[in-house]
Amino acid sequence: MKKGYILITLALTSIGFFAFQKTQTETSMLEKYMENHLQSGGGQSGLTGAPSEANCTQCHIGTAQSGATENSVLFLSGTTPVATYNPGSTYTITLDLASNPAKSGFSATALNSSNLKAGTLIGAGIGGTQNFSAGGRDYVSHTLASNTSGQWAWSWVAPATGMGNVTFYIASNVSNNNGANSGDMIFLSQHVFAQSTGGIVETSNEANFTAGYNATSNKVAINFNSLAAGEMSMNLVDMNGRSVFTYELGQSEIGTNKETIALPSGLNEGMYVVHFFVGNKAMSANILVKK
């Protein structure tokens, strides 16, 4: 009888031990999930959708959407909107989410055409932003105090010697605020900030550059002549100096070039400036979007 009692006691002790071990494991997994995935305070790197990076759908269930009309970005020199930067100067970058969600967040990084860190990002405190570095890149994001604003600003110090076109890669999270990783919308966008001085970027209309808007197809038709091949990109800017859409096109041809670019369906009607870049040469023209 005594032997049977001892066996029962040992069995109950073992069950209790394994139950405790399971509870510890589950607690550890929960803590790890909370640490890695529920980043309401921001500060997570490598999730901007930039080249060689993932995006916020690593943690939030769903498919990343185009942020061309959701992520509204403005480059400011003081309080003046600008489309180009001077090497070594400091600018304010603002991000405004069009949908004005109850809870939201973002992460951003700035890279040159070789996908290397370009300049220095500084959490400006305006709207609640913080900066950090990882993997040789600078990042800026929301903070715990600013995840209900949908509007942020930070400072960017341009590289001292200039690096040509700089692209800001931005991932924003429009959250449904359910405390889980489901039901959120992730928006990715790219915003080009061109260098204006140092002999790298030349602004010229001598290439017979023209841009026209087709209301039927909602596309921009671009024509220009080029004396050399180069990587092409377009940055569409509204009359407030706000970058609303960017597009990478690949290599131009020597001689006559004709390109057609579809614009976002949600783009508002109005006047816009088409900034078009071929290598280090910049060209521009106004278009009227009227659907």
Secondary structure, 3 states (H helix, E strand, C coil): CHHHHHHHHHHHHHHHHHHHHHHHHHHHHHHHHHHHHCCCCCCCCCCECCCCCCEHHHCCCCCCEECCCCEEEEEEECCEECCEECCCCEEEEEEEECCCCCEEEEEEEEECCCCCECCEEEECCCCCEEEEEECCEEEEEECHHHCCCCEEEEEEECCCCCCCCEEEEEEEEEECCCCCCCCCEEEEEEEEEEECCCCCCEECCCCCCEEEEECCCCEEEEEEEECCCCEEEEEEEECCCEEEEEEEEEECCCEEEEEEEECCCCCCCEEEEEEEEECCEEEEEEEEECC
